[in-house]
Amino acid sequence: MFDKENFLNPYIGGILLGLLLVLTFFLFGRGLGASGTFDRLVAFFLGILAPSWIKAHPYWQKYFHSGHTPLNNFLVFLAIGVAIGGFFTGKIMGKTQVQVQKGPRATSRERLIWAFIGGIIMALATRFARGCTSGQALTGGATLAAGSWLFMMGFFISGPLVALLVRKLWR
């Protein structure tokens, strides 16, 4: 099940992920996705820090419908569980350490700046696309949504092409 470097076989991981997807459809009537979690967390903290501001903005009000808290969603707990589970799995497998992975000519500072910029771009793109890659590829793909399949094709074609363009950052 695990290879010589203690990584899960990707085929087994894919099968387990597929089974989890089927289980979430069965139990919750919807698939997987994580990007909405961050909106819900922001809404939750804004509700504490600026409740009158929340009431004035329809986008944020939707998270407080019928007196519910924005945290009243299984995906919030899924994302928290993934983070905690990932940390403990890394600890058990001896894979946790603080380091900055970078190319030999890049400084740690440059790498962190580029990682931050990339994270901001991905976060904005996730909101513009109304979902993350897991929601698009897994849930949309499983429901045979044409847009999701188009996204996956674009993702798998553009990824290597963009990697070629930014490859010099790793040298």
C-alpha positions as YAML, in Angstrom:
chain: A
units: angstrom
residues:
- id: 1
  name: MET
  ca: [0.00, 0.00, 0.00]
- id: 2
  name: PHE
  ca: [2.90, 2.38, 0.81]
- id: 3
  name: ASP
  ca: [6.06, 2.63, -1.28]
- id: 4
  name: LYS
  ca: [9.67, 2.78, -0.08]
- id: 5
  name: GLU
  ca: [9.32, 6.48, 0.79]
- id: 6
  name: ASN
  ca: [6.14, 5.90, 2.83]
- id: 7
  name: PHE
  ca: [3.77, 7.47, 0.32]
- id: 8
  name: LEU
  ca: [0.35, 6.02, -0.37]
- id: 9
  name: ASN
  ca: [0.03, 4.36, -3.75]
- id: 10
  name: PRO
  ca: [-1.79, 6.95, -5.93]
- id: 11
  name: TYR
  ca: [-4.18, 4.34, -7.34]
- id: 12
  name: ILE
  ca: [-5.24, 3.29, -3.86]
- id: 13
  name: GLY
  ca: [-5.51, 6.95, -2.85]
- id: 14
  name: GLY
  ca: [-7.71, 7.63, -5.89]
- id: 15
  name: ILE
  ca: [-9.99, 4.72, -5.06]
- id: 16
  name: LEU
  ca: [-10.28, 5.89, -1.43]
- id: 17
  name: LEU
  ca: [-11.02, 9.45, -2.57]
- id: 18
  name: GLY
  ca: [-13.70, 8.15, -4.94]
- id: 19
  name: LEU
  ca: [-15.30, 6.15, -2.14]
- id: 20
  name: LEU
  ca: [-15.27, 9.24, 0.09]
- id: 21
  name: LEU
  ca: [-16.96, 11.22, -2.69]
- id: 22
  name: VAL
  ca: [-19.71, 8.59, -3.03]
- id: 23
  name: LEU
  ca: [-20.13, 8.60, 0.76]
- id: 24
  name: THR
  ca: [-20.54, 12.40, 0.89]
- id: 25
  name: PHE
  ca: [-23.15, 12.27, -1.87]
- id: 26
  name: PHE
  ca: [-24.97, 9.54, 0.05]
- id: 27
  name: LEU
  ca: [-24.77, 11.17, 3.51]
- id: 28
  name: PHE
  ca: [-24.97, 14.89, 2.69]
- id: 29
  name: GLY
  ca: [-26.51, 15.04, -0.77]
- id: 30
  name: ARG
  ca: [-23.51, 16.91, -2.20]
- id: 31
  name: GLY
  ca: [-19.90, 16.33, -3.12]
- id: 32
  name: LEU
  ca: [-16.55, 17.61, -1.95]
- id: 33
  name: GLY
  ca: [-14.98, 21.06, -2.20]
- id: 34
  name: ALA
  ca: [-13.04, 23.27, 0.15]
- id: 35
  name: SER
  ca: [-13.10, 26.84, -1.13]
- id: 36
  name: GLY
  ca: [-16.42, 27.70, 0.51]
- id: 37
  name: THR
  ca: [-14.87, 26.92, 3.87]
- id: 38
  name: PHE
  ca: [-12.73, 30.03, 3.77]
- id: 39
  name: ASP
  ca: [-15.71, 32.27, 2.98]
- id: 40
  name: ARG
  ca: [-17.55, 30.70, 5.88]
- id: 41
  name: LEU
  ca: [-14.63, 31.29, 8.26]
- id: 42
  name: VAL
  ca: [-14.34, 34.92, 7.15]
- id: 43
  name: ALA
  ca: [-18.10, 35.37, 7.58]
- id: 44
  name: PHE
  ca: [-17.94, 33.81, 11.04]
- id: 45
  name: PHE
  ca: [-15.20, 36.16, 12.24]
- id: 46
  name: LEU
  ca: [-16.79, 39.20, 10.56]
- id: 47
  name: GLY
  ca: [-20.02, 38.30, 12.37]
- id: 48
  name: ILE
  ca: [-18.13, 38.56, 15.65]
- id: 49
  name: LEU
  ca: [-16.06, 41.65, 14.81]
- id: 50
  name: ALA
  ca: [-18.54, 43.67, 12.70]
- id: 51
  name: PRO
  ca: [-22.10, 42.32, 12.98]
- id: 52
  name: SER
  ca: [-23.71, 45.56, 11.74]
- id: 53
  name: TRP
  ca: [-21.49, 45.52, 8.66]
- id: 54
  name: ILE
  ca: [-22.58, 41.94, 7.93]
- id: 55
  name: LYS
  ca: [-26.25, 42.98, 8.07]
- id: 56
  name: ALA
  ca: [-25.61, 45.68, 5.45]
- id: 57
  name: HIS
  ca: [-24.02, 43.31, 2.91]
- id: 58
  name: PRO
  ca: [-26.22, 40.70, 1.22]
- id: 59
  name: TYR
  ca: [-23.23, 38.56, 0.20]
- id: 60
  name: TRP
  ca: [-22.26, 37.97, 3.81]
- id: 61
  name: GLN
  ca: [-25.83, 37.84, 5.15]
- id: 62
  name: LYS
  ca: [-26.49, 34.57, 3.33]
- id: 63
  name: TYR
  ca: [-24.19, 32.76, 5.76]
- id: 64
  name: PHE
  ca: [-26.40, 33.78, 8.70]
- id: 65
  name: HIS
  ca: [-29.78, 32.76, 7.27]
- id: 66
  name: SER
  ca: [-32.45, 31.64, 9.76]
- id: 67
  name: GLY
  ca: [-30.11, 32.30, 12.69]
- id: 68
  name: HIS
  ca: [-27.54, 29.73, 11.56]
- id: 69
  name: THR
  ca: [-23.82, 30.16, 12.02]
- id: 70
  name: PRO
  ca: [-21.57, 30.09, 8.92]
- id: 71
  name: LEU
  ca: [-19.81, 27.12, 10.50]
- id: 72
  name: ASN
  ca: [-22.97, 25.01, 10.19]
- id: 73
  name: ASN
  ca: [-21.67, 23.09, 7.17]
- id: 74
  name: PHE
  ca: [-19.90, 19.74, 6.97]
- id: 75
  name: LEU
  ca: [-17.27, 21.11, 4.55]
- id: 76
  name: VAL
  ca: [-15.91, 23.40, 7.28]
- id: 77
  name: PHE
  ca: [-15.26, 20.40, 9.47]
- id: 78
  name: LEU
  ca: [-13.92, 18.45, 6.50]
- id: 79
  name: ALA
  ca: [-11.32, 21.16, 5.79]
- id: 80
  name: ILE
  ca: [-10.34, 21.38, 9.47]
- id: 81
  name: GLY
  ca: [-10.09, 17.58, 9.62]
- id: 82
  name: VAL
  ca: [-7.92, 17.48, 6.49]
- id: 83
  name: ALA
  ca: [-5.50, 19.99, 8.04]
- id: 84
  name: ILE
  ca: [-5.33, 18.17, 11.38]
- id: 85
  name: GLY
  ca: [-5.19, 14.73, 9.74]
- id: 86
  name: GLY
  ca: [-2.49, 15.87, 7.33]
- id: 87
  name: PHE
  ca: [-0.39, 17.22, 10.17]
- id: 88
  name: PHE
  ca: [-0.64, 14.07, 12.28]
- id: 89
  name: THR
  ca: [-0.08, 11.79, 9.29]
- id: 90
  name: GLY
  ca: [3.04, 13.79, 8.45]
- id: 91
  name: LYS
  ca: [4.21, 13.44, 12.06]
- id: 92
  name: ILE
  ca: [3.59, 9.69, 12.11]
- id: 93
  name: MET
  ca: [5.41, 9.22, 8.78]
- id: 94
  name: GLY
  ca: [8.30, 11.48, 9.81]
- id: 95
  name: LYS
  ca: [7.60, 13.95, 7.01]
- id: 96
  name: THR
  ca: [7.10, 17.16, 9.01]
- id: 97
  name: GLN
  ca: [9.79, 19.78, 9.08]
- id: 98
  name: VAL
  ca: [9.96, 23.52, 8.61]
- id: 99
  name: GLN
  ca: [11.74, 24.33, 5.37]
- id: 100
  name: VAL
  ca: [11.48, 26.46, 2.26]
- id: 101
  name: GLN
  ca: [11.79, 24.39, -0.90]
- id: 102
  name: LYS
  ca: [13.36, 26.38, -3.69]
- id: 103
  name: GLY
  ca: [15.69, 26.23, -6.63]
- id: 104
  name: PRO
  ca: [19.43, 26.57, -6.06]
- id: 105
  name: ARG
  ca: [19.61, 30.19, -7.30]
- id: 106
  name: ALA
  ca: [16.44, 31.44, -5.58]
- id: 107
  name: THR
  ca: [16.50, 32.91, -2.10]
- id: 108
  name: SER
  ca: [14.06, 31.82, 0.57]
- id: 109
  name: ARG
  ca: [12.60, 35.32, 0.57]
- id: 110
  name: GLU
  ca: [11.95, 35.22, -3.20]
- id: 111
  name: ARG
  ca: [10.35, 31.80, -2.90]
- id: 112
  name: LEU
  ca: [8.04, 32.92, -0.11]
- id: 113
  name: ILE
  ca: [7.05, 36.06, -2.03]
- id: 114
  name: TRP
  ca: [6.23, 34.01, -5.16]
- id: 115
  name: ALA
  ca: [4.33, 31.46, -3.07]
- id: 116
  name: PHE
  ca: [2.29, 34.26, -1.49]
- id: 117
  name: ILE
  ca: [1.54, 35.85, -4.88]
- id: 118
  name: GLY
  ca: [0.55, 32.44, -6.29]
- id: 119
  name: GLY
  ca: [-1.72, 31.82, -3.30]
- id: 120
  name: ILE
  ca: [-3.49, 35.16, -3.80]
- id: 121
  name: ILE
  ca: [-3.98, 34.43, -7.52]
- id: 122
  name: MET
  ca: [-5.36, 30.96, -6.74]
- id: 123
  name: ALA
  ca: [-7.71, 32.33, -4.07]
- id: 124
  name: LEU
  ca: [-9.09, 34.97, -6.43]
- id: 125
  name: ALA
  ca: [-9.41, 32.48, -9.27]
- id: 126
  name: THR
  ca: [-11.27, 30.10, -6.96]
- id: 127
  name: ARG
  ca: [-13.82, 32.77, -6.13]
- id: 128
  name: PHE
  ca: [-14.18, 33.86, -9.77]
- id: 129
  name: ALA
  ca: [-14.67, 30.23, -10.82]
- id: 130
  name: ARG
  ca: [-17.10, 29.69, -7.94]
- id: 131
  name: GLY
  ca: [-15.17, 26.69, -6.70]
- id: 132
  name: CYS
  ca: [-11.86, 25.01, -6.16]
- id: 133
  name: THR
  ca: [-10.22, 22.24, -8.14]
- id: 134
  name: SER
  ca: [-11.59, 19.57, -5.82]
- id: 135
  name: GLY
  ca: [-15.12, 20.85, -6.20]
- id: 136
  name: GLN
  ca: [-14.76, 21.26, -9.96]
- id: 137
  name: ALA
  ca: [-12.89, 18.08, -10.77]
- id: 138
  name: LEU
  ca: [-14.26, 15.67, -8.19]
- id: 139
  name: THR
  ca: [-17.83, 16.77, -7.67]
- id: 140
  name: GLY
  ca: [-18.43, 18.29, -11.10]
- id: 141
  name: GLY
  ca: [-16.67, 15.43, -12.84]
- id: 142
  name: ALA
  ca: [-18.66, 12.84, -10.89]
- id: 143
  name: THR
  ca: [-21.93, 14.51, -11.87]
- id: 144
  name: LEU
  ca: [-20.73, 14.65, -15.50]
- id: 145
  name: ALA
  ca: [-20.92, 18.45, -15.63]
- id: 146
  name: ALA
  ca: [-19.54, 19.53, -19.02]
- id: 147
  name: GLY
  ca: [-17.90, 22.64, -17.55]
- id: 148
  name: SER
  ca: [-16.04, 20.55, -15.01]
- id: 149
  name: TRP
  ca: [-14.70, 18.20, -17.66]
- id: 150
  name: LEU
  ca: [-13.63, 21.19, -19.74]
- id: 151
  name: PHE
  ca: [-11.93, 22.64, -16.66]
- id: 152
  name: MET
  ca: [-10.06, 19.38, -16.01]
- id: 153
  name: MET
  ca: [-8.82, 19.23, -19.59]
- id: 154
  name: GLY
  ca: [-7.64, 22.83, -19.36]
- id: 155
  name: PHE
  ca: [-6.05, 22.18, -15.99]
- id: 156
  name: PHE
  ca: [-4.07, 19.16, -17.14]
- id: 157
  name: ILE
  ca: [-2.99, 20.83, -20.38]
- id: 158
  name: SER
  ca: [-2.10, 24.24, -18.93]
- id: 159
  name: GLY
  ca: [-0.31, 22.93, -15.81]
- id: 160
  name: PRO
  ca: [2.74, 21.53, -17.61]
- id: 161
  name: LEU
  ca: [2.82, 24.53, -19.96]
- id: 162
  name: VAL
  ca: [2.85, 27.03, -17.10]
- id: 163
  name: ALA
  ca: [5.47, 24.89, -15.33]
- id: 164
  name: LEU
  ca: [7.73, 25.32, -18.35]
- id: 165
  name: LEU
  ca: [7.27, 29.08, -18.19]
- id: 166
  name: VAL
  ca: [8.10, 29.42, -14.49]
- id: 167
  name: ARG
  ca: [10.77, 26.73, -14.48]
- id: 168
  name: LYS
  ca: [13.57, 29.32, -14.39]
- id: 169
  name: LEU
  ca: [12.39, 30.35, -10.91]
- id: 170
  name: TRP
  ca: [13.57, 26.94, -9.67]
- id: 171
  name: ARG
  ca: [17.05, 27.12, -11.19]
...
